[in-house]
Amino acid sequence: MLRLPCPYCGERDEPEFRFAGEPAVRPGSDVGDAVWAAYLYMRSNEKGPHREVWSHAGGCGQFFLLERDTVSHAVLRALRPGEAS
């Protein structure tokens, strides 16, 4: 079983967490449909080290950034939003 480190609660089993996507900057309201579609649906799906947003849904409910290698599933680090990267 994969164990993920919550920066608020410590290390817990993966079923307590929910994947919330990749970090993305929300476009302004004055952009066209193509920009909104890219924001909503296009993901990089990178192979190797990758930054993701997760929620500790079965615990504290907080969102955090997780750096994880998508090939080996090794967790590199967990950061609170706004923490130095």
VOGU-3710 file (C-alpha; in Angstrom, 3 decimals, decimal comma):
1> mlrlpcpycg> 0,000/0,000/0,000  1,196/3,505/-0,823  1,775/5,755/2,201  1,565/9,503/1,713  2,925/12,199/4,026  0,314/14,773/4,995  2,206/17,966/5,956  -0,443/18,548/8,657  -1,028/15,033/10,103  2,032/12,982/9,152
11> erdepefrfa> 2,270/9,788/7,122  -0,994/7,938/6,417  -2,332/5,195/4,101  -3,226/6,277/0,564  -7,001/5,479/0,781  -7,370/8,486/3,138  -6,324/10,842/0,314  -7,919/12,123/-2,890  -6,008/13,236/-5,965  -7,029/16,801/-6,882
21> gepavrpgsd> -5,077/17,335/-10,113  -2,055/19,309/-11,204  -1,318/22,803/-9,929  -2,691/25,272/-12,480  -3,223/29,008/-12,709  -6,875/29,848/-13,324  -7,312/32,036/-16,429  -9,179/35,319/-16,295  -12,836/35,607/-17,270  -12,038/37,406/-20,522
31> vgdavwaayl> -10,413/34,422/-22,297  -11,927/32,258/-25,015  -13,289/28,724/-24,955  -10,008/27,159/-26,107  -8,121/28,593/-23,117  -10,806/27,395/-20,688  -10,841/23,938/-22,277  -7,057/23,686/-21,932  -7,261/24,777/-18,278  -9,987/22,246/-17,461
41> ymrsnekgph> -8,953/19,198/-19,465  -5,347/19,282/-20,700  -2,804/17,671/-18,371  0,905/17,153/-18,919  0,872/13,480/-17,789  4,624/13,637/-17,248  6,767/10,588/-16,687  9,137/10,936/-13,737  9,152/13,542/-10,932  5,873/15,436/-10,908
51> revwshaggc> 4,036/17,912/-8,647  0,396/17,122/-7,815  -2,363/18,544/-5,606  -3,850/16,131/-3,058  -6,465/16,386/-0,341  -6,361/14,500/2,956  -10,087/13,784/2,634  -10,175/11,048/5,289  -8,206/13,096/7,793  -7,722/16,834/8,271
61> gqffllerdt> -9,370/17,760/4,934  -6,480/20,052/3,949  -5,079/20,406/0,421  -1,326/20,120/-0,144  1,281/19,702/-2,891  2,915/16,319/-3,311  6,065/15,742/-5,321  6,035/12,153/-6,551  7,867/10,104/-9,162  5,164/8,729/-11,461
71> vshavlralr> 7,386/5,842/-12,591  8,482/4,439/-9,214  5,697/6,018/-7,073  8,410/7,271/-4,722  7,177/10,234/-2,703  9,791/12,987/-2,802  8,146/15,534/-0,466  4,881/17,115/0,626  4,404/20,878/0,893  1,698/23,093/2,320
81> pgeas> 0,259/25,545/-0,232  2,459/28,631/-0,354  5,492/26,889/1,155  8,838/27,495/-0,519  9,246/25,155/-3,459
//
